[in-house]
Amino acid sequence: MVAGPGDELVTCTVRGTSTLKSTAEAAGLFRDVEGQRFYFCCRRCQDLFDAEHLASNPAA
């Protein structure tokens, strides 16, 4: 994936693949946890992150 002018690449927290920040944000493929933003390449990765985060932080 190649970012164009003004595009920023971010890394999927689960798979480690690159994705465009603007695309991830437009699709809602991110989570903000304790002041840190985590990006995802797809809904499946976001769901896996959510499941893991809830399992390790049940009060969250």
VOFI-443836 format. One record per atom (N, C-alpha, C): x, y, z; atom name; chain. Coordinates in steps of 0.02 Angstrom, whole numbers, padded with zeros to 5 digits. Layout:
VOFI-443836
       c1       c2       c3   atom   mol
        X        Y        Z     CA     A
...
//
This chain:
VOFI-443836
       c1       c2       c3   atom   mol
    00043   -00059    00000      N     A
    00000    00000    00000     CA     A
    00045    00062    00000      C     A
    00028    00108   -00042      N     A
    00067    00170   -00047     CA     A
    00022    00228   -00028      C     A
    00046    00269    00018      N     A
    00009    00328    00038     CA     A
    00022    00384   -00012      C     A
   -00031    00420   -00028      N     A
   -00025    00477   -00072     CA     A
   -00011    00539   -00032      C     A
   -00008    00596   -00066      N     A
    00005    00659   -00030     CA     A
   -00048    00671    00024      C     A
   -00026    00684    00083      N     A
   -00072    00697    00139     CA     A
   -00098    00635    00173      C     A
   -00085    00575    00144      N     A
   -00107    00513    00176     CA     A
   -00055    00489    00225      C     A
   -00077    00459    00278      N     A
   -00032    00432    00328     CA     A
   -00046    00358    00336      C     A
    00007    00317    00336      N     A
   -00001    00246    00348     CA     A
    00002    00232    00422      C     A
   -00042    00188    00445      N     A
   -00042    00165    00514     CA     A
   -00039    00090    00513      C     A
   -00022    00060    00570      N     A
   -00014   -00012    00574     CA     A
   -00073   -00043    00611      C     A
   -00100   -00096    00582      N     A
   -00154   -00134    00615     CA     A
   -00125   -00164    00679      C     A
   -00159   -00151    00734      N     A
   -00136   -00175    00799     CA     A
   -00135   -00251    00803      C     A
   -00178   -00285    00766      N     A
   -00183   -00358    00770     CA     A
   -00137   -00393    00721      C     A
   -00141   -00375    00657      N     A
   -00103   -00409    00605     CA     A
   -00035   -00378    00590      C     A
   -00027   -00315    00606      N     A
    00036   -00282    00591     CA     A
    00041   -00257    00519      C     A
   -00015   -00259    00483      N     A
   -00015   -00235    00414     CA     A
   -00027   -00160    00411      C     A
   -00007   -00130    00357      N     A
   -00016   -00058    00348     CA     A
   -00085   -00043    00319      C     A
   -00114    00011    00341      N     A
   -00177    00035    00315     CA     A
   -00176    00111    00316      C     A
   -00217    00141    00274      N     A
   -00220    00214    00274     CA     A
   -00259    00239    00334      C     A
   -00231    00286    00369      N     A
   -00263    00315    00428     CA     A
   -00332    00343    00410      C     A
   -00337    00379    00355      N     A
   -00400    00410    00336     CA     A
   -00453    00357    00321      C     A
   -00433    00301    00291      N     A
   -00480    00247    00275     CA     A
   -00503    00213    00339      C     A
   -00456    00199    00384      N     A
   -00474    00167    00448     CA     A
   -00521    00212    00488      C     A
   -00506    00276    00491      N     A
   -00548    00321    00530     CA     A
   -00617    00329    00499      C     A
   -00621    00333    00433      N     A
   -00685    00340    00399     CA     A
   -00729    00279    00410      C     A
   -00698    00220    00415      N     A
   -00735    00158    00425     CA     A
   -00746    00142    00499      C     A
   -00719    00183    00544      N     A
   -00726    00171    00615     CA     A
   -00682    00114    00640      C     A
   -00628    00100    00603      N     A
   -00584    00044    00621     CA     A
   -00528    00067    00668      C     A
   -00547    00089    00726      N     A
   -00500    00111    00777     CA     A
   -00533    00107    00845      C     A
   -00492    00105    00897      N     A
   -00516    00109    00965     CA     A
   -00469    00156    01003      C     A
   -00498    00197    01046      N     A
   -00460    00240    01091     CA     A
   -00462    00209    01160      C     A
   -00404    00191    01186      N     A
   -00399    00159    01251     CA     A
   -00347    00196    01292      C     A
   -00369    00224    01348      N     A
   -00324    00259    01395     CA     A
   -00280    00310    01359      C     A
   -00311    00349    01315      N     A
   -00275    00402    01280     CA     A
   -00233    00380    01221      C     A
   -00236    00316    01203      N     A
   -00198    00292    01146     CA     A
   -00246    00266    01093      C     A
   -00233    00283    01030      N     A
   -00276    00260    00975     CA     A
   -00245    00198    00942      C     A
   -00285    00147    00935      N     A
   -00266    00084    00902     CA     A
   -00304    00079    00837      C     A
   -00269    00062    00782      N     A
   -00299    00057    00716     CA     A
   -00303   -00016    00694      C     A
   -00352   -00030    00649      N     A
   -00363   -00097    00625     CA     A
   -00372   -00096    00549      C     A
   -00353   -00151    00517      N     A
   -00360   -00155    00444     CA     A
   -00430   -00179    00424      C     A
   -00465   -00212    00470      N     A
   -00531   -00239    00454     CA     A
   -00573   -00247    00518      C     A
   -00637   -00260    00509      N     A
   -00682   -00267    00566     CA     A
   -00664   -00329    00608      C     A
   -00641   -00382    00576      N     A
   -00621   -00443    00613     CA     A
   -00565   -00427    00662      C     A
   -00515   -00390    00641      N     A
   -00460   -00371    00686     CA     A
   -00486   -00328    00743      C     A
   -00532   -00283    00728      N     A
   -00561   -00241    00780     CA     A
   -00599   -00284    00831      C     A
   -00637   -00332    00806      N     A
   -00674   -00377    00850     CA     A
   -00627   -00419    00894      C     A
   -00572   -00443    00865      N     A
   -00523   -00481    00904     CA     A
   -00492   -00438    00958      C     A
   -00475   -00376    00941      N     A
   -00448   -00330    00990     CA     A
   -00498   -00317    01046      C     A
   -00560   -00304    01027      N     A
   -00612   -00292    01077     CA     A
   -00620   -00351    01125      C     A
   -00622   -00411    01097      N     A
   -00630   -00471    01139     CA     A
   -00571   -00479    01186      C     A
   -00510   -00469    01162      N     A
   -00451   -00475    01204     CA     A
   -00449   -00421    01257      C     A
   -00465   -00360    01237      N     A
   -00463   -00304    01284     CA     A
   -00515   -00314    01340      C     A
   -00575   -00336    01321      N     A
   -00627   -00347    01372     CA     A
   -00609   -00405    01417      C     A
   -00577   -00457    01390      N     A
   -00557   -00515    01431     CA     A
   -00504   -00496    01482      C     A
   -00458   -00451    01462      N     A
   -00404   -00432    01508     CA     A
   -00422   -00372    01551      C     A
   -00477   -00337    01535      N     A
   -00499   -00278    01573     CA     A
   -00575   -00280    01581      C     A
   -00602   -00326    01621      N     A
   -00674   -00334    01626     CA     A
   -00711   -00272    01649      C     A
   -00678   -00227    01684      N     A
   -00711   -00166    01708     CA     A
   -00715   -00113    01654      C     A
   -00681   -00123    01598      N     A
   -00679   -00072    01545     CA     A
   -00743   -00069    01507      C     A
//
